[in-house]
Amino acid sequence: MGCCEDDNKEADCKFVEDRETPCCDLLVGTGGFIGGCILTLVVLSSVLAAGSDPNRVLKGVDFEGNVCENLAAWPSLIMDENYTQMNIMICVDSCNETLSNPLMITPYPSTEYLYYCVPGDMSLLLDMLPNMTEMVNAEQNFSTTFTMGGQTISFSFSSSLSDSLSDVFTAWGIILASLFIALFVAFGYTKCVGILGSSVICIVCVGTLVGGAASAYFLYSSAEQSCAGLGFGLLTMPPGCDNSTVVNTTSSSPTEAPTSTTYLGIPSVSSSLDGFTSATNQLIGCYVVAALTILWGIILLALRKKIEMAIKIVVAAGDALNDIGMLSMMSFALIPFFTVLLYFVYWVFVVLNIASVQLNSTAELPVEFTTMTFLSNQWGNAPVPVTNFTELVWDDSQQGNFAYMFFHFLWVNQFCLYLNYLVIAGAVAKWYFLPIDAATGKKAPEGGMMRGSFWRACRYNFGSIAIGSFILAVIQFLRACMAYIQKKCKVAKENPLADCLLKIAQCCLWCLECCVNKLNKNAYCWIAAWGGGFCSASCSAVTLYLKPVNLVRALAMTFVSSTLLTFGKIFVALITTLIACAIMTYCYTSLSSILFPAVLIFLLAMSVAEIFISVYDVAIDVIFMCFCVDMGTHNNTLKYGTASLADSFGNMEKGYKELEGEPAAAEEATKTSV
């Protein structure tokens, strides 16, 4: 259903500035979102009434169940397979006590980290361990076996992780600078994508065809060599080997006749079946790759016009970003980002209170502890054997509160992402419908387009954003629950069928999430241009893209946009990482290795590229939808759009004349009569 089929819209489908807030979206979406936020305050009030204390989570708790006021330390680094000793701690005033406190079972040097004393220089510990049988190796990977309490205990420690973390702290300056480098590279890529877009697509198309042909030839050559090694000629008897006598190299007697058999049409010998199987598989692979390559070439040939159209739309998206202002877009994109950041701080506070609602539980000390005399501070210096310790266990009654807070976080996070999407889409949609200056062939963007789009999104479409984000958050929550069940289910670990079914369910939910996310974005593209409610916009967008001509256009558009944007993300990450590695090589000579900082920089640069180039993706989605509606409404004639798009379809003159108030149809009729 095109927008012109709606009587409430103007006949030419131009951008709708003044809109109405749908009652359903206002009541269900806005009311539900505000009610959900209020419910988080109810959850916080309930956990505070239950006696929550975040210090129980942030700070350590000793073996008697007391929260440590200063620092907490582990009396032993020896861990069993269940890591029970991680729950046994003592309270100390400083980390020096891990070497001198009488409660320490295996003294070790430590350093202060937050509210805990973590192991420090492990080489000093090796000198203190009694009855040592192995020493440190050259790579500073400590491995030792010693006797304690009548038991032989093995202990090992690797300093590689410590060195990697040290390299990160040393190179923190270039890691921070890499964020700005990635931003600069991403900005440059979006500026050049209009120029390089056609070249990149051509390289990808030709590369896939050449790669497919080369792979098919390689498989064919490998199959030929396999048969030649067995005494056959690949070309003498299709599909691989002839029916002549085969030299059976594994036969015990030279005169013994080999036993012939056939494998998928290729004659073979029982003793050489593996060789023939390999040759046959390679031939089958050759045929499959060759067929797919030919099919891919036919598809590219058939879609060449649509691919050209898609490239023009990508170029138009770049023009839109340049005219509106990338800096303006990124500035408004930061508003949802900081909103999520502030909400995350509040969410962490609530979750900490939920996690701190704990109950006392008595557990038995591991054997390494009971074989020694434990001293308790409340008993003074008198040696008292301790067999049990107090452990704080989370109150299961708080599971419902945590589940709701987790769901609400998914909802708010997706809400802010969709808000950002709709704001950018609204500005780009308005840009698309601006008239083209006949003299320059370009559009004259208005001022404050992002500000106006942000106002429209919050004023008219708040409920639509809430509904779409709620639906996707429900699916994400179900996926998280399924992953939790899969991890905890013992039946799945013992029964391969049950494990397979859970993975299939998880895969189906992932596919559903991708589909719903795409449908939501299409609905927001429609809302950005013409307004309306979430449900009606979703139906209109789906109906638009179900038209055969638009399905083919969408296929070409997906190929072009995915190729360019994926290439851009990898390009930005690689260039940023190479620049950072060059700087670290010459300016950070104290690093033990640049590998770990380089990996971290690559991931950060990829994240920056994902955020930056996602703006380009939004512009492509919106312009493509407006293009489809524009073409469908005006009988494959572009009344709006850009000069580049009009050139591709030969309608620029007609489009300009209609914009100037001179209907092209009248002129054509006059020419015909003459």
N, C-alpha and C positions, 0 to 999 in steps of 0.2 A: 504494500500500500504506500504509494508516494504521498508526500505531504500535500500535494494539490488535490488529492482525493478526499481531503478533510475539508468540509464546508467552512470550518472555523478559521482556516488559514487563507491567506491571499492566493490569488490564482497563479502568481509567478513564483511561489515558494521562496520568497526572499527571507532574510534573517528576521526573526521575531524578537523585538526588543522588549515590548511591554507584554508581560505574561500574567497568568493567574496561578495561584498555588492550588493544586488538586486537593480536594478535601480528604481523600483516602491517604495520600502521602502525608498530609498534615497531621491527621489523627493517628494513623498507624506508625508511620516512620518517625516523625518528630516526637510524638508522644511516647512511643516505645523507647526511643534513644534516651530521652530525658529521664524516663522512668528507670531505665537500666542504670544510668549514672547515680540516681538517688539510691537504688538498691545496694550499690557498693558502700554507701555510707551506713546503711543498715547492717551490712556484713561487718564493717569495721566496728560498729557499736557492739555487736554481739561478741566478737572476739575480745574486745577490751573488757567486757563484762565477765568473760570466762577466765580472766586473769592472765592475759598475754603479757609477755615481757621479751622484747626483741633481743635483749642481752643474752638470753639463753641460746640464741642462734648465732649472734655475732661473736660473743665471747665464749671462752671455754668453760666447761663444767667439770669439776674434779670428781674423783671416784666416790665421793660421799654425796654428790648431788648438789654441791654448792657452786654458784656462779663465781668465777674468778674476777676479782676486782681489777687486778692489773694484767697479768699475763698467765697463760696456760702452757704447759709443756707435757710431752709424752715421756713417761718414765722409761720406756724401752722402745727401740726401733725395730725389734724383732717382731715380725708379723706372721700370723698363721694364715691359712688359706682363706679364712673368712674375714680377716682383718679385724678381729674382735678388739685387738689392742688399740685401735684407733679411737675407741670410745672410752679408754682409760687414760685420764690426764690428772695432773697435779697442778696446783696453783703456785706460782712463783712471783717474786717481786721484780726480778731481773733475769735476763737470759744467762747470766753467769752461773746461776744456780743449777743449770743442767749439767754442770761439771762437779758441783759440790753438794747439792741437796741430798740429804740422807734417803729421801724417797726414790731417788734415781736408781734404777736397776742396771741400766747400761749408760753410764755418763757419756755425753757427747757435747762438742761445742755447738753453739746455736746462735742465731741472730734473730732480732725482733722483726716480725712481719705482722702488721695489724695488731691483733690481740694474742698472738701465738709466738712461741719460740720454735723456729724451724731449724733443721740441721744446717750447720755452716761449713767450716773447713773439715772435710771428712778425713783428711790425712792425719790430723791430730787424734782422731778417734782410733785410728789403727794402732797408734803407739800405746793406747790405754787398754786395748782388749787383751785379756789374759789368754795364755795357751794358744797363741796364734800359730797357724800352720801354713798359711799362704800370705804372700805379701802383694803389694801393689804392682801392677804391670806398667809398661811404658806409656800406655795411653791414658793413664790416670783412671782406669776402671778398677775399682777396689773390689777384691774378692777375698774373703777370709773365712776360716772355720775355727771356732774356738769352743771351749768347754765352759759351761756355766750351770751351776746348780745340779751337777751330775749329768747334764745333757749336752750333746754335741749340736751346736747351732751354726748354720751357715748364714753369712751376711754378705751382700754385694751392693755396690753403688757405682753408678756411672756419672762422670762429670760432664758428659757431652751436652745434656740438657741445660746444665748450669752455664756452660760456655755459650750456648746459643742464646739464652736469656741475657747473659752479660753483653753479647754482641748487639742485641736489640736495644738495651739501655745505652750503650755507647753510641750507636748510630741513630738515636732518636731524632736528631736534628734533620738528617736527610730523609728519614721516614716521614716526618711531618711535612717537609718541603715537597716530598713526592706527591702529596695530595694536591698542592697547587700546580705542580708540573702536569699531573694528570688532567686537572681542570683546564689548563692552557692547551694541552694537546687535544682534548675532547672538543674544545671550542674551535680550534683550528680545523678539526676534521669535519665538524658540522658546516663550517664555512666553505670547505672544499668539496663536500660530498656532491653538490650540484654539478661541479666540473668533472669530478672523478667518478661519478656514479656509473655512467655508461661504460667507462673503461673497466671498472671493477666487475660489473655484470658480464661484460664480454670475456674477461679473464676467467671468471668462474665457469661460464658456459663452455668455453673452449677447453679449459682445464679438465672439467669433468668428462668431456668427450675424449680428449687425448688420454686421460688417465684410465678410462674404461677400455679403450682400444689397447693400451699398453698392458693392462692387467690380463685381458683376454689372450694377447700374444704370449705373455709370460706363462700363463697356464698351459697354453698349447705347446710351447717349447718344452716345458717341464714334462708333459705327458709323452712327448716324442722321445725325450732323453730316457724316460723310465722304460719305454718299450724297447729302445735301442740297447739298453743294458741287459735286456732279457733275450736279445736276438731277434727282435721284431722291427719292422719298419712301420711307423705310424701312418704313413700316407699310402701304404700298399693295400690295406684292407680297412676301410672305414668301419666303425669310428676310430679304430686305433691300430689293430694288429691283424696279420694275415693268418691263414689256417695251415701254414707250413709247419714242419717239425720244429719243435722248440728244443733248444739245448738245455737239458735239465742238469744244472750245475750241482744240484744237491743229490743226484742219484748215486747210489753206492756202486753201480756197475755201468761201464760206458755203453754196453749193449742193451741195457734195460730200457724198454720203451716207456716214455713218459705217459702218465695218465692225463688225458685231455678233459677239460671241462669248459664251461662258458660262464662268464660273469657279466651280466648286463649287456650281452651281445658281443663281448670281446672274448675270443678264445684264450684260454689260459691253461696253466698246468698247476696241479694241486700243490706242488712244492713251491710254486712261484705266485700263489694266489694273492699274497700281500702286494707284490709289485704290480700285478694287473689291477688290483683294487685301487691302488694309488693313482695309476695312470687313468683309470676310468673316472675317478672322482675329479681329477684335474681337467679331463675333457668336458665332463658335465659342468664344472665351474666355468670353463672357457665359454661354453655355449650360453650359459645363464648370463654371464657378464656381457657377452657380445649382444645378446638379445636385449638386455636392459639398456645398454649403451645406445643401440639403434632406436629403441623406444624413446629414450630420453632425447635423442636428436630429433625424432619426429615431433615430440611434444614442443621442443624449443622452436622448431620450424613453424609449427601450427600456431604457437602463441607469440610469434615474433612481434606482431602488431600490439598485442596486449602487453607484452613486456616493455615495448617502447612507451606505451601509455603509462605503465607503472613507473618507469623512470622519470617521465614528465611530472607525475604526481609527487615523486620524491623531491624533484627540483623545486616544485611549487611549495612543498613543505619547508624547504630551506629558505625560499623567498619570504614565506610567512614569518618564520622565526627572525629573519633579519629585519623585516619591516616593523614587527611588533617590538622586537628588542629582547635578545636572549637574557640580558641582565635583568630586565623587568620580569621576565618569566621566572628566572631562578630566584629572584627576591620574593615573589609571591609563593613559590614552591617551598620556601623555607618556613612559611607560616604553619602549614600542616606538620612539617618536620619538628618544629619546636613544640607544637601542641602535643605530639606523640611523646616527645622527650619529657615534658612536664607531667603528662599523665603517667609515664613510666615510673617517674620518681614516686608519685602517689601510689601507684600499683605495687611497687616494691615495698613500700611502707606497710601497706595492708597485708601483703603476702608474708612479710616477716612476722607480723603480729599473729597471723594464722598459724605459721610454722612454730611459733613459740608457745602455743597452747599445748603443753606436754604433761605427761604423767610420770611419776616415779616408778621405776621397775628395778627389781633386784636380780642380778645375774651373777653367775659363778666366774671367779677369776680364772684365766688360763693357767696351765700348769707352770709356765715360766715364772709366774708371779707367786703362786702358792708355795713353791719350793724355797722361797726366800722370806726373810722376816721383813714385814712391811711396817713402817712407822707412820702413825697417824698424828697430825698436828693437834687434834683435840685431845689426844691421849698423852701428849707430852713426848718425852723421850723414851718411854717404856716400850720395849719391843713387844708388839702384839701381832700374832699371826692373823692375817686377813684372808678370808676365803671367798667373800662376795664383794661386789661393788654396786653402787647405785647408778642406774642408767636412766636418762630421761627419754621417754618414748612419746612420739607424736600422738595426740588424741585423734583417733579415727573419726570422731564425730564432726571434725572440721573438714572432712573430705568434700562435702557439698559446697562449703564456702570457697574452698580452693578451686573446685571445678568451675564455679560461677565466675570467679575472678579471672581464671584463665580464659574462659569464653569471652568475657567482657573485654579483656585485653585484645583478643583477636578481632573483636567487633570494632573497637575504637581505632586500632591500627589500620584496618581495612577501610574504615570510614574516612580517615585522613588521607589515605592513598587515593580513594575515589574522589574526594574533594579536590585534591590537587589535579587529578585527571580532568575533572569537569571544568575547573577554572581555566586551564590551558586550552581545553577543547572549545570553550565558549569564545575565547579571544580569537582563536584560529578560524572558527566558523564565521564570526563576524567579518574577519579579514577576507574570507573567500567571497563573500557577497558584496564587497565594496566594488564600486564601478572602476573600470579601467580607463586611465587617461589616454585618449586617442593620440595625443602628441608624443608621449613618452612610452606608451605601451605598458606602463606599470600602474600599480595601485597607490593611492595616497592614504596611508593609514591614519586613523584618528588618534588623538592623544588619550591616555588613560584607558586603553582597551582591557588591560589586565585588571585594573581596578574595577571597571564596570562588570567584567565577567565574574569577579569574586563576589560582588554585591548580588548579582543575579543568582549565583549558586547558593549563597546563604539565605537570600530573601525568598526565592521561589522553589528551590530544589533541595532544600535541606532534608525533607522527608524521603525524597527519591534516593538520595545518597544513603540514608539510614537503612532503607529496605534492602537495597542491593548489597550493602556491606553485611547486613544481618544474614542474608541467605548464604553468602560465601563463608562467613564466620562459622555458621552451623556445620557446613561441610568440612571445614578445616578442623573443627572440634571433633567431629566424628572420626576423621583421620587420625588425630592424636589419640583418641580413645582406642581405636583399633590397633595402633602401634603399641600402646601400653598393654593391651590384652595379649598381643603377640609376644611381647617381651616376658610377661609374667605367666603365660599359660604353659603349664608343664606338659599338657597333652600335645601341644604343638611341637615341643622339643623332642618328644618321644615318638610322635606319629607324623610321618612325612606328609600324609594326606591332609591332616588337619593344618599343618604348617603351610602347605600349598594353597589350601582354601583361604586361609587368612591373608596370604600374600595376594591372591587374586582379588579378594575384597578390598585390600589396600590399593591395588592398582586401579580398580573400578572407581573408587572414591577420588583418586588422583585425576583420572580422566574426567570425572564429573566436575571436579573443581576447576580444571582448565576450561571446560566448556561453559560453565556458569560464569566464570570470570570474563571470557570473551563476549558472552551475551550481555553481561552487565555493561561492559565498555561500549558495545554497540548502542545500547540504550542511552548511555550518557552522551555519546556523540550526537544522537538524535535530539536529546533534550538540550544539548549545548546550542544547537542551531534553531530549533523550533519549539522548545519547551514541551509542556505536557507532563502527564504522570508517568511513573516508572513502568507500570504494566502496559499502558498504551504505547509508550515509546519502545518497549521491548518487542511488542508485536509488530510495530511498524518497521523496525530495523530488521527483524527476522524475515518478514514478508519481502522487504526490499532485496535482501541478499539471496533469497530463494529463487529469484528470477534467473533463468538460464544464462542470460548475457552477463549478469552480475556475478554469477558463480565463476564463470571463466575469468572475468576481470579480477575477482578476489584471489583466484589461484595464482595468476601472474603477479598480483600485488603482494601476496604473501611471500612468493619466491624472491622478488626484488627487495622488499623491505627487510626480510629476514637475513638475506645475504649481506646487504649493506650495513645493517645495524650490528650483526654478529661480527662482521669483519672490523667494524669500527671499534667495538669493545675490545677485541683482541689486539688491534693495532694500538689503541691508547695504552693498554696495560703493558704491552711489550716495549713500546718506545719509552714509557715512563721508567720501566724497570731497567732498560739498557742505560738510560741517562744516570739513574741512581747508582747502578753498579759501577759505571765509569767514575763517578764522584767518590764512591766508597773505596775504590781501588787506589786512587791517588791521594785521597785526603784522610782516610781512616785506616792507616796502616797497622794500628794496634788490634784490629779485629782478628779473631782466630779464623773466621771464615765469613764470607759475605753471603753464603747460601741462605741461611735462615732469614736475615734481614731482606734479602732479595725476594724470597717467597712471600714474606709479609707485605712488601711494597707492591708486588704483583697483585695480590689479593685486594689491597686497598685501592690500587689504581683501577682494577676491574670494577670495584664497587662504585667509585666515582664515575667511571664511564657508564655504568648501568644507570645511575641516577641522571646524568647529564643527557645521554643519548635517548633515555626514555621520553624526554620532552619531544624529541624528534619523532619518536614512534607515535605519540599522541597526535601530533600535527598530521602525520601521514594518514592515520585512521580517520580523522575528521574530514580532511580534504577528499579522501577517497569516497566517503559517504556522501558528501555534498556533490561531488562529481557525478556519482551514480544517480542521485535524485535530479540533478540539473539536466543530465542527458536524457533520463527517462521522462521528465516532465515536458521538455521542449523538443521531443522527437529527434533525439540524437544531435541536438544543437546546444552548444554551450552558450548560455546567456550570461553567465558569470564566469568564475574561474580566472585563469591567467592567459596572457597572450601566448605563452609557450604551449599550453594545453589546446588553445584554439587553433594554433598553427598545425598541431598534429592531426586535427580533424577537419581542417580547411574551413573553419567557421568564424575566423577572426573578424572578417569584414561584416558578416551578418551580426555577430555579437556586438560589435562596436556601434553599428547603426541602430540596433534596438536600444542600446543604452543611451544613445543620443536622442531617442524619441523618433527615429525614422524607421519604421518597420521595414525590414528587408523584404518581406513577402510582397509588399506593394511595389517596390522597385523591380523585383523579379517579374511581377505581372506586367509592369509597364514595358520591360525589355521584351517579354514574350509577345505582347501585342504589336510592338514595333517590328 
